[in-house]
């Protein structure tokens, strides 16, 4: 009887380890849902006093290419100002990254991005200094 009880205990321990491993793999798969190419559209904005971003923002096509190398995510933001690649942080269904760009006045500027994944759509905000904008990005097929 004692051997039978030990056998059941070992069985349950193995089952628990397998279940935890499956949960961890599922969490990694969910994070991988960010990986791919996304077509990005600015959807709103506001600057100081709600007057909008100076210059009206970028109307040209933009895209995000999100890649994963091991535990590191990288976002390449492609816009009319060129490509900008940054390391990203993923937490659950949220991704965030910071871009360094040259401002219109020639001075460097920092732009912080944060987006939430909902199926094949990213919805987020970007901002730096006295401006903020909203954006959406749809997964490209």
Secondary structure as GFF3:
##gff-version 3
##sequence-region A 1 141
A	DSSP	alpha_helix	2	32	.	.	.	ID=ss1
A	DSSP	beta_strand	36	46	.	.	.	ID=ss2
A	DSSP	three_ten_helix	48	50	.	.	.	ID=ss3
A	DSSP	three_ten_helix	54	56	.	.	.	ID=ss4
A	DSSP	beta_strand	62	69	.	.	.	ID=ss5
A	DSSP	beta_strand	72	79	.	.	.	ID=ss6
A	DSSP	beta_strand	82	91	.	.	.	ID=ss7
A	DSSP	beta_strand	94	102	.	.	.	ID=ss8
A	DSSP	beta_strand	108	118	.	.	.	ID=ss9
A	DSSP	beta_strand	121	128	.	.	.	ID=ss10
A	DSSP	beta_strand	131	139	.	.	.	ID=ss11
###
